[in-house]
Amino acid sequence: MPKILIVGGGYAGFYTALKLEKWLRHGEAEVTIVDPLPYMTYQPFLPEVAAGSIEPRHAVVPLRRHLKTTRVVAAKVTGIDHVAKTATITPADGDPWVESYDTVVVTAGSVSRTFPIPGVADQAIGLKTIEEATAIRDRLTNNFERASTMPAGPARDRLLTVVVVGGGFAGIEIFGELRSLASSLLSYYPSLTIDDTHFHMIEALGRIMPEVSLKTSYWVLKNLAERQAIVHLETQLTSAVDGKVELSSGESFESDLIIWTAGVMASPMLKNTDLPIDDRGRLKVQADLRVTDGENLIEGAWGAGDVSAVPDLSGGGVGGFCVPNAQHAVRQGKLLAKNIAGSLRGELPAEYFHKNQGAVAGIGLYTGVFQSNKLAFKGIIAWFMHRGYHGLAIPMWERKIRVFSNWILNFLLKRDMTGIIARDEPRAAFEEFASRPKPASASK
């Protein structure tokens, strides 16, 4: 049978594999998906995971449970030699091996895009993985615990200062959700008030959320200001060494929680392939998702999602290409499966076309924004729209049920705001009291 190798198990990769299982006839092809993680993360839920509104495990989709006939390999693809049609697969344990294929599907996704700002690599945390979201939640809740027993001063201010870099959708959502969580936490700490908490967003442009209208973005700024969250527009982060945040405006303050959401870039694994990439490190593909070097098709190679420069035939996008988001990746993955199955049968592939129907964001409990052309909703109505859309958009009904169950229980019982900071070092309690052999000299 022809061998199809899918590189990456994110939105595009997962949906490609899932729909190939639907479209391929029995015995028509053998499908393998390779990803270091055994689950797909539904990234739009990461802010709510960080805020305690969704259980972390419910925001991921286990690959092995839902891909019935696809071979799942938990490892990294560290190289692709498409001329030889082989890929180097490197597991977490053991030696790498070379695997052959007939068709390669590159859906390796994206990683956080950072700049060489002093201190960022050492102090900041991203918002691309479920592990990062849970770490943010644990850090904030633990900082409240520590701060509640401290006198007012710089040390306490540092613990209660949250900084988010980047004013796009991801940045605004995590900023608003954490502000909401912090406000809720205050009711459990009589020694702390809202004036003791400090929330700062740093955005280099003169506005936030370019996906919505300027009027809607102003409403978001006003809403955040009313919740004592400060947005620094036309401001850049110049240093974060040892947690001391320095801004281009001359302001400075210390923070124990710096979250970086200022953009993404295509997975660097493409550099270890012989496939064509553009000047931004993205895989070059046509509108039908076949890889091209600009003049010729690269037979047997396909790409989709954040890792690929997919032309946006709707006329939207940035620079003529689809923006890297879940809305495109999911739809591209579904089309990719149809095109690959069709190509095995000699059919011509269809081109990807999707016109953005709008943007919706949650910025804290009972607060959200929705924008579609000139139509905009704000407040609790947009918040319900946000939850409704994403609750239905997460793959697989068992995941949808778990997420909606979270929300119903939180409404009845209040959201679970417990952080488990000790999970970073789970053996610490055991090691502290574990008996050890006496030194050899003392036993004689």
KOLLUM-189025 format. One record per residue (C-alpha): residue in one letter; x, y, z; residue number from 0. Coordinates in nm, 3 decimals. Layout:
<rs>
<r A; <X; Y; Z>; NUM>
...
</rs>
This chain:
<rs>
<r M; <0.000; 0.000; 0.000>; 0>
<r P; <0.110; 0.360; -0.051>; 1>
<r K; <0.253; 0.507; 0.268>; 2>
<r I; <0.129; 0.850; 0.383>; 3>
<r L; <0.340; 1.022; 0.649>; 4>
<r I; <0.183; 1.312; 0.841>; 5>
<r V; <0.438; 1.533; 1.016>; 6>
<r G; <0.269; 1.699; 1.313>; 7>
<r G; <-0.045; 1.619; 1.510>; 8>
<r G; <-0.193; 1.966; 1.558>; 9>
<r Y; <-0.518; 2.092; 1.406>; 10>
<r A; <-0.424; 2.034; 1.042>; 11>
<r G; <-0.244; 1.704; 1.102>; 12>
<r F; <-0.512; 1.559; 1.328>; 13>
<r Y; <-0.796; 1.649; 1.092>; 14>
<r T; <-0.603; 1.520; 0.790>; 15>
<r A; <-0.558; 1.182; 0.960>; 16>
<r L; <-0.915; 1.177; 1.094>; 17>
<r K; <-1.071; 1.251; 0.755>; 18>
<r L; <-0.834; 1.018; 0.567>; 19>
<r E; <-0.977; 0.739; 0.783>; 20>
<r K; <-1.317; 0.844; 0.648>; 21>
<r W; <-1.227; 0.894; 0.282>; 22>
<r L; <-0.977; 0.615; 0.218>; 23>
<r R; <-1.106; 0.273; 0.125>; 24>
<r H; <-0.989; -0.028; 0.321>; 25>
<r G; <-0.635; -0.115; 0.215>; 26>
<r E; <-0.600; 0.192; -0.008>; 27>
<r A; <-0.315; 0.351; 0.191>; 28>
<r E; <-0.125; 0.321; 0.517>; 29>
<r V; <-0.130; 0.641; 0.727>; 30>
<r T; <0.125; 0.733; 0.995>; 31>
<r I; <0.116; 1.049; 1.207>; 32>
<r V; <0.427; 1.160; 1.396>; 33>
<r D; <0.421; 1.413; 1.679>; 34>
<r P; <0.619; 1.442; 2.006>; 35>
<r L; <0.291; 1.468; 2.198>; 36>
<r P; <0.021; 1.199; 2.195>; 37>
<r Y; <-0.254; 1.461; 2.183>; 38>
<r M; <-0.376; 1.761; 1.988>; 39>
<r T; <-0.409; 2.081; 2.190>; 40>
<r Y; <-0.713; 2.300; 2.127>; 41>
<r Q; <-0.528; 2.628; 2.169>; 42>
<r P; <-0.829; 2.866; 2.185>; 43>
<r F; <-0.903; 2.710; 2.525>; 44>
<r L; <-0.559; 2.780; 2.675>; 45>
<r P; <-0.664; 3.114; 2.833>; 46>
<r E; <-0.960; 2.942; 3.001>; 47>
<r V; <-0.737; 2.659; 3.119>; 48>
<r A; <-0.504; 2.918; 3.272>; 49>
<r A; <-0.804; 3.085; 3.439>; 50>
<r G; <-0.940; 2.761; 3.586>; 51>
<r S; <-1.254; 2.746; 3.368>; 52>
<r I; <-1.156; 2.427; 3.184>; 53>
<r E; <-0.982; 2.116; 3.314>; 54>
<r P; <-0.645; 2.092; 3.128>; 55>
<r R; <-0.700; 1.734; 3.006>; 56>
<r H; <-1.031; 1.833; 2.849>; 57>
<r A; <-0.864; 2.092; 2.623>; 58>
<r V; <-0.659; 1.825; 2.446>; 59>
<r V; <-0.768; 1.547; 2.211>; 60>
<r P; <-0.583; 1.213; 2.253>; 61>
<r L; <-0.462; 1.090; 1.916>; 62>
<r R; <-0.463; 0.718; 1.990>; 63>
<r R; <-0.821; 0.723; 2.118>; 64>
<r H; <-0.971; 0.895; 1.816>; 65>
<r L; <-0.751; 0.780; 1.527>; 66>
<r K; <-0.868; 0.421; 1.490>; 67>
<r T; <-0.662; 0.299; 1.194>; 68>
<r T; <-0.381; 0.555; 1.181>; 69>
<r R; <-0.043; 0.453; 1.318>; 70>
<r V; <0.053; 0.707; 1.587>; 71>
<r V; <0.423; 0.762; 1.660>; 72>
<r A; <0.520; 0.979; 1.959>; 73>
<r A; <0.847; 1.124; 1.831>; 74>
<r K; <0.994; 1.415; 1.636>; 75>
<r V; <1.056; 1.429; 1.264>; 76>
<r T; <1.404; 1.580; 1.261>; 77>
<r G; <1.469; 1.564; 0.889>; 78>
<r I; <1.303; 1.503; 0.553>; 79>
<r D; <1.484; 1.393; 0.236>; 80>
<r H; <1.205; 1.420; -0.017>; 81>
<r V; <1.425; 1.324; -0.309>; 82>
<r A; <1.479; 0.987; -0.141>; 83>
<r K; <1.128; 1.004; 0.015>; 84>
<r T; <1.255; 0.930; 0.363>; 85>
<r A; <1.214; 1.102; 0.700>; 86>
<r T; <1.436; 1.082; 1.007>; 87>
<r I; <1.229; 1.011; 1.317>; 88>
<r T; <1.380; 1.077; 1.659>; 89>
<r P; <1.201; 0.941; 1.968>; 90>
<r A; <1.246; 1.076; 2.321>; 91>
<r D; <1.423; 0.752; 2.411>; 92>
<r G; <1.624; 0.526; 2.184>; 93>
<r D; <1.795; 0.580; 1.854>; 94>
<r P; <1.657; 0.770; 1.554>; 95>
<r W; <1.545; 0.574; 1.252>; 96>
<r V; <1.475; 0.646; 0.887>; 97>
<r E; <1.125; 0.582; 0.757>; 98>
<r S; <1.023; 0.573; 0.393>; 99>
<r Y; <0.702; 0.717; 0.253>; 100>
<r D; <0.523; 0.775; -0.074>; 101>
<r T; <0.340; 1.090; 0.030>; 102>
<r V; <0.446; 1.336; 0.299>; 103>
<r V; <0.203; 1.579; 0.463>; 104>
<r V; <0.377; 1.860; 0.652>; 105>
<r T; <0.152; 2.000; 0.926>; 106>
<r A; <0.419; 2.073; 1.185>; 107>
<r G; <0.249; 2.390; 1.310>; 108>
<r S; <0.420; 2.689; 1.463>; 109>
<r V; <0.620; 2.794; 1.767>; 110>
<r S; <0.634; 3.119; 1.963>; 111>
<r R; <0.820; 3.391; 1.776>; 112>
<r T; <1.050; 3.585; 2.006>; 113>
<r F; <1.313; 3.856; 1.970>; 114>
<r P; <1.658; 3.873; 2.132>; 115>
<r I; <1.537; 4.089; 2.420>; 116>
<r P; <1.754; 4.044; 2.732>; 117>
<r G; <1.588; 3.823; 2.990>; 118>
<r V; <1.292; 3.703; 2.779>; 119>
<r A; <1.431; 3.355; 2.711>; 120>
<r D; <1.505; 3.308; 3.082>; 121>
<r Q; <1.201; 3.471; 3.244>; 122>
<r A; <0.901; 3.460; 3.008>; 123>
<r I; <0.657; 3.180; 2.933>; 124>
<r G; <0.463; 3.127; 2.610>; 125>
<r L; <0.102; 3.027; 2.548>; 126>
<r K; <0.122; 2.757; 2.283>; 127>
<r T; <0.090; 2.439; 2.491>; 128>
<r I; <-0.137; 2.299; 2.760>; 129>
<r E; <0.168; 2.267; 2.984>; 130>
<r E; <0.231; 2.642; 2.960>; 131>
<r A; <-0.133; 2.722; 3.042>; 132>
<r T; <-0.133; 2.504; 3.354>; 133>
<r A; <0.202; 2.648; 3.464>; 134>
<r I; <0.061; 3.002; 3.433>; 135>
<r R; <-0.239; 2.907; 3.645>; 136>
<r D; <-0.024; 2.739; 3.910>; 137>
<r R; <0.218; 3.032; 3.922>; 138>
<r L; <-0.054; 3.295; 3.967>; 139>
<r T; <-0.245; 3.106; 4.237>; 140>
<r N; <0.075; 3.021; 4.424>; 141>
<r N; <0.187; 3.384; 4.407>; 142>
<r F; <-0.135; 3.487; 4.579>; 143>
<r E; <-0.067; 3.234; 4.854>; 144>
<r R; <0.284; 3.367; 4.908>; 145>
<r A; <0.185; 3.733; 4.884>; 146>
<r S; <-0.098; 3.693; 5.139>; 147>
<r T; <0.153; 3.636; 5.420>; 148>
<r M; <0.391; 3.917; 5.318>; 149>
<r P; <0.392; 4.284; 5.419>; 150>
<r A; <0.334; 4.547; 5.152>; 151>
<r G; <0.650; 4.623; 4.957>; 152>
<r P; <0.849; 4.547; 4.640>; 153>
<r A; <0.867; 4.173; 4.704>; 154>
<r R; <0.489; 4.142; 4.730>; 155>
<r D; <0.434; 4.373; 4.433>; 156>
<r R; <0.654; 4.149; 4.219>; 157>
<r L; <0.443; 3.844; 4.303>; 158>
<r L; <0.119; 4.025; 4.221>; 159>
<r T; <0.235; 4.182; 3.894>; 160>
<r V; <0.136; 4.008; 3.570>; 161>
<r V; <0.282; 4.116; 3.235>; 162>
<r V; <0.152; 4.005; 2.894>; 163>
<r V; <0.356; 4.095; 2.584>; 164>
<r G; <0.149; 4.114; 2.265>; 165>
<r G; <-0.196; 4.263; 2.210>; 166>
<r G; <-0.336; 4.019; 1.957>; 167>
<r F; <-0.624; 3.782; 2.026>; 168>
<r A; <-0.419; 3.537; 2.233>; 169>
<r G; <-0.267; 3.816; 2.439>; 170>
<r I; <-0.596; 3.993; 2.509>; 171>
<r E; <-0.770; 3.668; 2.601>; 172>
<r I; <-0.505; 3.552; 2.850>; 173>
<r F; <-0.477; 3.907; 2.987>; 174>
<r G; <-0.852; 3.938; 3.043>; 175>
<r E; <-0.894; 3.585; 3.179>; 176>
<r L; <-0.610; 3.623; 3.431>; 177>
<r R; <-0.745; 3.961; 3.541>; 178>
<r S; <-1.080; 3.789; 3.599>; 179>
<r L; <-0.915; 3.504; 3.791>; 180>
<r A; <-0.712; 3.744; 4.006>; 181>
<r S; <-1.022; 3.945; 4.094>; 182>
<r S; <-1.199; 3.625; 4.199>; 183>
<r L; <-0.903; 3.513; 4.409>; 184>
<r L; <-0.912; 3.836; 4.611>; 185>
<r S; <-1.227; 3.726; 4.791>; 186>
<r Y; <-1.025; 3.446; 4.953>; 187>
<r Y; <-0.741; 3.671; 5.071>; 188>
<r P; <-0.862; 3.942; 5.313>; 189>
<r S; <-0.510; 4.084; 5.338>; 190>
<r L; <-0.506; 4.171; 4.965>; 191>
<r T; <-0.707; 4.422; 4.762>; 192>
<r I; <-0.741; 4.489; 4.391>; 193>
<r D; <-0.504; 4.785; 4.435>; 194>
<r D; <-0.232; 4.537; 4.535>; 195>
<r T; <-0.255; 4.358; 4.198>; 196>
<r H; <-0.091; 4.501; 3.888>; 197>
<r F; <-0.170; 4.392; 3.531>; 198>
<r H; <0.029; 4.529; 3.237>; 199>
<r M; <-0.004; 4.453; 2.867>; 200>
<r I; <0.272; 4.566; 2.631>; 201>
<r E; <0.185; 4.623; 2.265>; 202>
<r A; <0.425; 4.773; 2.010>; 203>
<r L; <0.146; 4.894; 1.778>; 204>
<r G; <-0.094; 5.177; 1.839>; 205>
<r R; <-0.393; 4.943; 1.882>; 206>
<r I; <-0.490; 4.597; 2.003>; 207>
<r M; <-0.673; 4.312; 1.829>; 208>
<r P; <-0.631; 4.406; 1.460>; 209>
<r E; <-0.894; 4.141; 1.372>; 210>
<r V; <-1.174; 4.363; 1.510>; 211>
<r S; <-1.280; 4.720; 1.431>; 212>
<r L; <-1.112; 5.014; 1.597>; 213>
<r K; <-1.436; 5.094; 1.780>; 214>
<r T; <-1.453; 4.743; 1.924>; 215>
<r S; <-1.087; 4.755; 2.027>; 216>
<r Y; <-1.154; 5.082; 2.213>; 217>
<r W; <-1.437; 4.912; 2.402>; 218>
<r V; <-1.197; 4.634; 2.507>; 219>
<r L; <-0.942; 4.892; 2.626>; 220>
<r K; <-1.210; 5.070; 2.827>; 221>
<r N; <-1.333; 4.744; 2.980>; 222>
<r L; <-0.981; 4.644; 3.083>; 223>
<r A; <-0.915; 4.988; 3.230>; 224>
<r E; <-1.230; 4.960; 3.442>; 225>
<r R; <-1.089; 4.634; 3.578>; 226>
<r Q; <-0.759; 4.806; 3.666>; 227>
<r A; <-0.562; 4.642; 3.386>; 228>
<r I; <-0.318; 4.873; 3.206>; 229>
<r V; <-0.244; 4.848; 2.833>; 230>
<r H; <0.076; 5.015; 2.713>; 231>
<r L; <0.029; 5.097; 2.342>; 232>
<r E; <0.315; 5.195; 2.110>; 233>
<r T; <0.548; 5.051; 2.369>; 234>
<r Q; <0.815; 4.785; 2.343>; 235>
<r L; <0.969; 4.555; 2.599>; 236>
<r T; <1.341; 4.634; 2.612>; 237>
<r S; <1.452; 4.406; 2.896>; 238>
<r A; <1.320; 4.144; 3.136>; 239>
<r V; <1.645; 4.046; 3.310>; 240>
<r D; <1.575; 3.880; 3.646>; 241>
<r G; <1.209; 3.973; 3.612>; 242>
<r K; <1.271; 4.347; 3.598>; 243>
<r V; <1.053; 4.469; 3.313>; 244>
<r E; <1.188; 4.773; 3.128>; 245>
<r L; <0.980; 4.948; 2.863>; 246>
<r S; <1.072; 5.177; 2.575>; 247>
<r S; <0.864; 5.448; 2.748>; 248>
<r G; <1.112; 5.453; 3.035>; 249>
<r E; <0.881; 5.277; 3.281>; 250>
<r S; <1.004; 4.979; 3.478>; 251>
<r F; <0.864; 4.737; 3.735>; 252>
<r E; <0.927; 4.382; 3.851>; 253>
<r S; <0.712; 4.081; 3.771>; 254>
<r D; <0.716; 3.714; 3.860>; 255>
<r L; <0.488; 3.622; 3.568>; 256>
<r I; <0.574; 3.742; 3.216>; 257>
<r I; <0.368; 3.588; 2.936>; 258>
<r W; <0.483; 3.616; 2.574>; 259>
<r T; <0.213; 3.613; 2.302>; 260>
<r A; <0.376; 3.842; 2.045>; 261>
<r G; <0.340; 3.628; 1.738>; 262>
<r V; <0.428; 3.284; 1.601>; 263>
<r M; <0.659; 3.145; 1.334>; 264>
<r A; <0.662; 2.826; 1.130>; 265>
<r S; <0.819; 2.522; 1.293>; 266>
<r P; <1.200; 2.536; 1.254>; 267>
<r M; <1.204; 2.167; 1.157>; 268>
<r L; <1.154; 2.277; 0.794>; 269>
<r K; <1.516; 2.390; 0.789>; 270>
<r N; <1.616; 2.023; 0.804>; 271>
<r T; <1.434; 1.932; 0.485>; 272>
<r D; <1.487; 1.972; 0.112>; 273>
<r L; <1.138; 2.112; 0.067>; 274>
<r P; <1.099; 2.472; -0.059>; 275>
<r I; <1.042; 2.740; 0.206>; 276>
<r D; <0.981; 3.113; 0.175>; 277>
<r D; <1.170; 3.402; 0.336>; 278>
<r R; <0.959; 3.364; 0.653>; 279>
<r G; <1.049; 2.998; 0.692>; 280>
<r R; <0.709; 2.868; 0.576>; 281>
<r L; <0.650; 2.578; 0.341>; 282>
<r K; <0.557; 2.694; -0.010>; 283>
<r V; <0.225; 2.551; -0.119>; 284>
<r Q; <-0.037; 2.618; -0.383>; 285>
<r A; <-0.401; 2.692; -0.306>; 286>
<r D; <-0.473; 2.319; -0.350>; 287>
<r L; <-0.219; 2.253; -0.068>; 288>
<r R; <0.038; 2.080; -0.291>; 289>
<r V; <0.397; 2.185; -0.228>; 290>
<r T; <0.556; 2.395; -0.502>; 291>
<r D; <0.891; 2.562; -0.554>; 292>
<r G; <0.715; 2.849; -0.730>; 293>
<r E; <0.736; 2.702; -1.078>; 294>
<r N; <0.703; 2.326; -1.042>; 295>
<r L; <0.498; 2.098; -0.825>; 296>
<r I; <0.684; 1.879; -0.578>; 297>
<r E; <0.517; 1.546; -0.633>; 298>
<r G; <0.411; 1.356; -0.323>; 299>
<r A; <0.437; 1.655; -0.088>; 300>
<r W; <0.152; 1.846; 0.074>; 301>
<r G; <0.129; 2.110; 0.346>; 302>
<r A; <-0.126; 2.296; 0.556>; 303>
<r G; <-0.172; 2.490; 0.877>; 304>
<r D; <0.060; 2.738; 1.045>; 305>
<r V; <0.373; 2.584; 0.894>; 306>
<r S; <0.260; 2.659; 0.538>; 307>
<r A; <0.217; 2.973; 0.330>; 308>
<r V; <-0.131; 2.895; 0.196>; 309>
<r P; <-0.266; 3.151; -0.054>; 310>
<r D; <-0.582; 3.322; 0.069>; 311>
<r L; <-0.813; 3.322; -0.233>; 312>
<r S; <-1.077; 3.520; -0.042>; 313>
<r G; <-0.863; 3.832; -0.065>; 314>
<r G; <-0.816; 3.854; 0.309>; 315>
<r G; <-0.521; 3.736; 0.509>; 316>
<r V; <-0.185; 3.907; 0.538>; 317>
<r G; <0.031; 3.951; 0.231>; 318>
<r G; <-0.207; 3.734; 0.032>; 319>
<r F; <-0.170; 3.433; 0.263>; 320>
<r C; <-0.396; 3.275; 0.522>; 321>
<r V; <-0.324; 3.393; 0.875>; 322>
<r P; <-0.198; 3.122; 1.113>; 323>
<r N; <-0.504; 3.033; 1.318>; 324>
<r A; <-0.723; 2.736; 1.405>; 325>
<r Q; <-1.004; 2.850; 1.177>; 326>
<r H; <-0.787; 2.792; 0.869>; 327>
<r A; <-0.589; 2.492; 0.995>; 328>
<r V; <-0.898; 2.284; 1.069>; 329>
<r R; <-1.056; 2.351; 0.730>; 330>
<r Q; <-0.728; 2.299; 0.546>; 331>
<r G; <-0.681; 1.963; 0.719>; 332>
<r K; <-1.025; 1.846; 0.609>; 333>
<r L; <-0.965; 1.954; 0.249>; 334>
<r L; <-0.618; 1.803; 0.252>; 335>
<r A; <-0.761; 1.460; 0.334>; 336>
<r K; <-1.007; 1.484; 0.044>; 337>
<r N; <-0.737; 1.599; -0.197>; 338>
<r I; <-0.493; 1.326; -0.098>; 339>
<r A; <-0.758; 1.055; -0.124>; 340>
<r G; <-0.863; 1.195; -0.461>; 341>
<r S; <-0.506; 1.210; -0.589>; 342>
<r L; <-0.463; 0.839; -0.516>; 343>
<r R; <-0.755; 0.782; -0.752>; 344>
<r G; <-0.631; 1.017; -1.024>; 345>
<r E; <-0.862; 1.305; -0.937>; 346>
<r L; <-0.762; 1.672; -0.947>; 347>
<r P; <-0.735; 1.844; -0.606>; 348>
<r A; <-0.967; 2.128; -0.505>; 349>
<r E; <-0.836; 2.469; -0.401>; 350>
<r Y; <-0.873; 2.595; -0.048>; 351>
<r F; <-1.112; 2.887; -0.010>; 352>
<r H; <-1.250; 3.020; 0.315>; 353>
<r K; <-1.382; 3.365; 0.384>; 354>
<r N; <-1.342; 3.470; 0.745>; 355>
<r Q; <-1.687; 3.486; 0.903>; 356>
<r G; <-1.575; 3.687; 1.202>; 357>
<r A; <-1.371; 3.682; 1.520>; 358>
<r V; <-1.479; 3.610; 1.875>; 359>
<r A; <-1.283; 3.637; 2.198>; 360>
<r G; <-1.344; 3.585; 2.569>; 361>
<r I; <-1.172; 3.841; 2.793>; 362>
<r G; <-1.281; 3.716; 3.131>; 363>
<r L; <-1.582; 3.560; 3.297>; 364>
<r Y; <-1.905; 3.690; 3.135>; 365>
<r T; <-1.714; 3.932; 2.911>; 366>
<r G; <-1.635; 3.892; 2.542>; 367>
<r V; <-1.631; 4.054; 2.198>; 368>
<r F; <-1.752; 3.938; 1.857>; 369>
<r Q; <-1.685; 4.108; 1.524>; 370>
<r S; <-1.810; 4.016; 1.176>; 371>
<r N; <-1.764; 4.291; 0.920>; 372>
<r K; <-1.946; 4.589; 1.076>; 373>
<r L; <-2.154; 4.377; 1.312>; 374>
<r A; <-2.021; 4.370; 1.666>; 375>
<r F; <-2.139; 4.229; 1.999>; 376>
<r K; <-1.982; 4.305; 2.334>; 377>
<r G; <-2.017; 4.186; 2.689>; 378>
<r I; <-2.206; 3.878; 2.805>; 379>
<r I; <-2.375; 3.808; 2.468>; 380>
<r A; <-2.035; 3.788; 2.294>; 381>
<r W; <-1.906; 3.576; 2.582>; 382>
<r F; <-2.184; 3.321; 2.526>; 383>
<r M; <-2.108; 3.330; 2.152>; 384>
<r H; <-1.741; 3.263; 2.226>; 385>
<r R; <-1.816; 2.964; 2.445>; 386>
<r G; <-2.080; 2.830; 2.208>; 387>
<r Y; <-1.854; 2.850; 1.904>; 388>
<r H; <-1.544; 2.700; 2.061>; 389>
<r G; <-1.737; 2.446; 2.267>; 390>
<r L; <-1.872; 2.304; 1.944>; 391>
<r A; <-1.550; 2.355; 1.748>; 392>
<r I; <-1.325; 2.136; 1.962>; 393>
<r P; <-1.297; 1.797; 1.787>; 394>
<r M; <-1.491; 1.488; 1.897>; 395>
<r W; <-1.817; 1.477; 2.089>; 396>
<r E; <-1.666; 1.328; 2.403>; 397>
<r R; <-1.440; 1.635; 2.427>; 398>
<r K; <-1.730; 1.872; 2.366>; 399>
<r I; <-1.931; 1.705; 2.642>; 400>
<r R; <-1.641; 1.728; 2.887>; 401>
<r V; <-1.590; 2.098; 2.814>; 402>
<r F; <-1.957; 2.190; 2.843>; 403>
<r S; <-1.971; 1.985; 3.165>; 404>
<r N; <-1.684; 2.196; 3.300>; 405>
<r W; <-1.874; 2.513; 3.228>; 406>
<r I; <-2.200; 2.388; 3.380>; 407>
<r L; <-2.026; 2.272; 3.698>; 408>
<r N; <-1.839; 2.601; 3.723>; 409>
<r F; <-2.166; 2.790; 3.695>; 410>
<r L; <-2.321; 2.582; 3.973>; 411>
<r L; <-2.016; 2.545; 4.199>; 412>
<r K; <-1.790; 2.834; 4.085>; 413>
<r R; <-1.475; 2.766; 3.887>; 414>
<r D; <-1.197; 2.565; 4.045>; 415>
<r M; <-0.919; 2.810; 4.126>; 416>
<r T; <-0.682; 2.559; 4.287>; 417>
<r G; <-0.324; 2.568; 4.166>; 418>
<r I; <-0.086; 2.276; 4.212>; 419>
<r I; <0.255; 2.439; 4.214>; 420>
<r A; <0.421; 2.126; 4.356>; 421>
<r R; <0.363; 1.939; 4.030>; 422>
<r D; <0.676; 2.109; 3.894>; 423>
<r E; <0.880; 1.908; 4.145>; 424>
<r P; <0.656; 1.615; 4.241>; 425>
<r R; <0.928; 1.424; 4.428>; 426>
<r A; <1.019; 1.712; 4.661>; 427>
<r A; <0.790; 1.599; 4.947>; 428>
<r F; <0.914; 1.240; 4.923>; 429>
<r E; <1.281; 1.338; 4.904>; 430>
<r E; <1.256; 1.569; 5.206>; 431>
<r F; <1.175; 1.286; 5.445>; 432>
<r A; <1.315; 0.980; 5.265>; 433>
<r S; <1.567; 0.775; 5.464>; 434>
<r R; <1.909; 0.747; 5.310>; 435>
<r P; <2.198; 0.506; 5.376>; 436>
<r K; <2.445; 0.633; 5.629>; 437>
<r P; <2.787; 0.735; 5.494>; 438>
<r A; <3.029; 0.445; 5.482>; 439>
<r S; <3.266; 0.609; 5.736>; 440>
<r A; <2.987; 0.656; 5.993>; 441>
<r S; <2.872; 0.294; 5.977>; 442>
<r K; <3.209; 0.153; 6.087>; 443>
</rs>
